[in-house]
Amino acid sequence: MLANDPGREFIMPILKKENILTNSPSRFGFDMLDGFSKLCLERMKKIKVKKGDIIVFSSDGYPYLKDTLYESEAALQQVLRDNPLCDEDYISTKGLKPGNASFDDRTYLKFVV
């Protein structure tokens, strides 16, 4: 299943068209900061921050966003160890392919206001 996932194959035509839902106000829409898609202001939340607040962002390559990169990586490694197909507790459209370090690329950004 890790090398050849028929479920992923089955949904690939849908995944190739999912960009039409990027930043869409539709209930099926999802938010993405990609530099290409127009942002959907109706879906955005404003959060007041003050000097000294810590902000953490990550891409969807981290199943669970934690306070530190180390903790986020540890949570990812646990998912990859316990559920490499990503079909149980953490459900994703793809699992860990042989030879890859993770099921997706990832970015973690933490800064102080």
ZAMARLO-528324 format. One record per residue (C-alpha): residue in one letter; x, y, z. Coordinates in steps of 0.02 Angstrom, whole numbers. Layout:
residues N
<'A' <X Y Z>>
...
//
This chain:
residues 113
<'M' <0 0 0>>
<'L' <142 122 37>>
<'A' <221 95 -134>>
<'N' <59 88 -233>>
<'D' <-95 162 -148>>
<'P' <-253 125 -249>>
<'G' <-353 248 -144>>
<'R' <-238 391 -193>>
<'E' <-248 336 -374>>
<'F' <-437 338 -364>>
<'I' <-448 516 -295>>
<'M' <-309 591 -403>>
<'P' <-429 663 -534>>
<'I' <-518 756 -392>>
<'L' <-354 815 -315>>
<'K' <-299 886 -482>>
<'K' <-455 995 -484>>
<'E' <-456 1045 -301>>
<'N' <-373 1211 -341>>
<'I' <-544 1279 -390>>
<'L' <-585 1273 -204>>
<'T' <-427 1364 -149>>
<'N' <-478 1516 -45>>
<'S' <-659 1489 -95>>
<'P' <-800 1549 19>>
<'S' <-885 1381 -17>>
<'R' <-907 1261 129>>
<'F' <-786 1148 36>>
<'G' <-658 1288 16>>
<'F' <-491 1290 104>>
<'D' <-371 1429 144>>
<'M' <-200 1437 63>>
<'L' <-61 1565 64>>
<'D' <26 1522 -98>>
<'G' <62 1689 -179>>
<'F' <-53 1648 -325>>
<'S' <-231 1632 -260>>
<'K' <-335 1781 -211>>
<'L' <-370 1775 -24>>
<'C' <-548 1746 35>>
<'L' <-574 1885 161>>
<'E' <-741 1812 218>>
<'R' <-649 1659 285>>
<'M' <-512 1755 375>>
<'K' <-507 1786 561>>
<'K' <-422 1937 636>>
<'I' <-325 1902 793>>
<'K' <-259 2044 899>>
<'V' <-78 2024 948>>
<'K' <36 2130 1052>>
<'K' <221 2154 1066>>
<'G' <302 1999 1137>>
<'D' <168 1877 1075>>
<'I' <234 1721 991>>
<'I' <160 1672 823>>
<'V' <181 1498 747>>
<'F' <135 1453 568>>
<'S' <161 1290 477>>
<'S' <116 1207 315>>
<'D' <2 1057 309>>
<'G' <155 944 309>>
<'Y' <145 949 499>>
<'P' <-5 848 557>>
<'Y' <-1 932 728>>
<'L' <68 1107 755>>
<'K' <159 1118 921>>
<'D' <245 1259 1017>>
<'T' <417 1209 953>>
<'L' <488 1138 792>>
<'Y' <559 993 893>>
<'E' <387 949 963>>
<'S' <304 967 792>>
<'E' <436 853 715>>
<'A' <412 726 857>>
<'A' <223 724 828>>
<'L' <253 700 641>>
<'Q' <375 557 673>>
<'Q' <247 472 785>>
<'V' <116 482 646>>
<'L' <240 413 519>>
<'R' <289 272 638>>
<'D' <113 225 698>>
<'N' <11 260 541>>
<'P' <122 277 386>>
<'L' <-29 261 271>>
<'C' <-109 413 357>>
<'D' <-276 324 356>>
<'E' <-321 314 541>>
<'D' <-297 446 678>>
<'Y' <-219 572 559>>
<'I' <-307 556 392>>
<'S' <-225 625 236>>
<'T' <-242 599 48>>
<'K' <-70 518 43>>
<'G' <42 417 155>>
<'L' <229 393 171>>
<'K' <308 333 10>>
<'P' <462 221 18>>
<'G' <621 325 16>>
<'N' <535 485 75>>
<'A' <564 565 245>>
<'S' <381 616 262>>
<'F' <215 611 170>>
<'D' <225 796 122>>
<'D' <345 942 117>>
<'R' <340 1052 271>>
<'T' <375 1227 333>>
<'Y' <377 1289 513>>
<'L' <389 1474 554>>
<'K' <395 1546 729>>
<'F' <423 1728 773>>
<'V' <397 1854 911>>
<'V' <293 2010 877>>
//
